[in-house]
């Protein structure tokens, strides 16, 4: 998880790891096309920016794995 581990924000990093472990590449690609998930943001205590950063990092992690 090289890309995710580069995140400096602890909450975003934790959420990115969750996204990578719990969602498929296709699900993450779909998530980037819509608005941030309000329920996830509330549950994780993160902002829209943190949500977007985490989802993007998780997706990038998949892309580096081929």
N, C-alpha and C positions, 0 to 999 in steps of 0.2 A: 504494500500500500504506500508506495513512494510518494505519489501525488497527494494523497489524503494526509499523510504525515507531515507534509510541508505547510499545511494550514496552521496559522498561528493562533487562531481563535479556537479555544478549547471546545466551546459548544458546537461550533460549525464542524470541527473535526469529529466530534462524537457522533453528530448527526450524519455526517458523510460516511463514516464507517457503518452505521446502521443502514443507510441507503444501499451501500455496496453489498452488504451481507444479506439484505432482505428483499431487494428488488432486482429484476432482470435489467439487462441493458436496454431492451425495448421499453420497459416501464419508465426508466430514467429519461430516455429520449423523449417520450411522450410528456413527461412531467415538465421538461424544459420548454415545451410549447405553450403551456398554460400558465395560469397565475399560481403563485405559491399556495400550498395547502395550508389554510388557516388552522385547521385542527392540529396538524403536525407542528406548526409554529407555536401554538399555545402549549401543546404537550411538552415540547422540548425547550420552551422558553427562549425561542430565537426570533430574530427579526426577518423580514423579507430578504434582506441582503445576505444574511447568514444562511437562510434556506437555499437561496439561489446559488451561493458559493458552494455549499455542501453538495447539492445535486450535481452541479457542474464538475466538481472534483471527483465524485463517485463515478460519473459517466466517463470522465477522462481516464480514470483508473481502468475501467473496462477496455477502453480503446488502446491502452498501452499493452494490454494482454493479448491483443489480436483478436 
